[in-house]
Amino acid sequence: MLTTPVCRSLGIDAPIICAPFGPWDEVDLAAAVCQAGGLGSLGTAVRPLPELREQWARLRRLTDRPFAINHTSRPFDEEAFQATLEERPAAISFHLAVPPDLINRAHDAGILWIQQVSSRGQAQEALGAGADVIVAQGGEAGGQGGDVSTMVMVPDVVDMAGEVPVLAAGGIADGRGLAAALALGAQGVLMGTRFLASQEMSVSQAWKTRIVESAASDTVKAYGSERILPPFNLPGSTGVPRCLRTPPGGRPARAPRTGGPRRDRASRDGRHPCRQRRGIPPLHRPVHRPRARDPGGRRDRPTNRKGSRGGAGGSDPRHQPRAMTALSPET
């Protein structure tokens, strides 16, 4: 079996790490990866501590091999981190920020630190903070990350890492990807999406099928994800998730109107029943009226002052500006 120096550091047989999947249960997958000689991982995001402890205990019953527990800054949970230190896994992995104080606490507990980075600046921070393993994640990755490609990111981090092992992540799904990572100077790979689609992962089969059947162009960076994902709560945090388009091949179709012509007309006129139920006054839009013609057949033009043409503001009330009704209960 292929081994590299990072295998000896982590106590594994193959230079392959399975990525953590946030709040999803991946105990069976992590156990399978560990038993096969790699390093399995468990996520901790937005899960209560009793559930995390149950997962850790279940994984230890399934394998006696080393595994990693992951934490992130979206959000960081101090209670879960302290419990992780007490659990003493072989390694703690972290991404989206570089926290020197947490790295020191892990080292004090005798736990290795795997730091995932998505930029040169983050890599420099991680090396300065004493990370034991650096994961150079390219922008092709399915998780939250940056924009620099794996092909560029990996050798850049390898050159600055010195003796610190570097793993490659982002767009790697098979032996060819591993071979390419080794050629770039990495000592192994971290794979996420490939393992997410495996039989042992406890997510819906429909999701796995979408992953397998999708092309590279079916994924997009989800900018603006802070509107739906938990907030960052550590300084220096950064990362944009990549996801599959929904629905496949385009934008969702607009829902047809179903309220009938009267309801639709009321909606256009600002008198929609939803507005009435909420006590919101109707929208009073200016009504367009055709301009009158003078006896000679020419249209009257508005005036900008009394007795002159060419702009609004004349004495004719038809040419006075109409005020919009404010959307407030007082009106």
Disulfide bonds with the S-S distance in Angstrom:
none
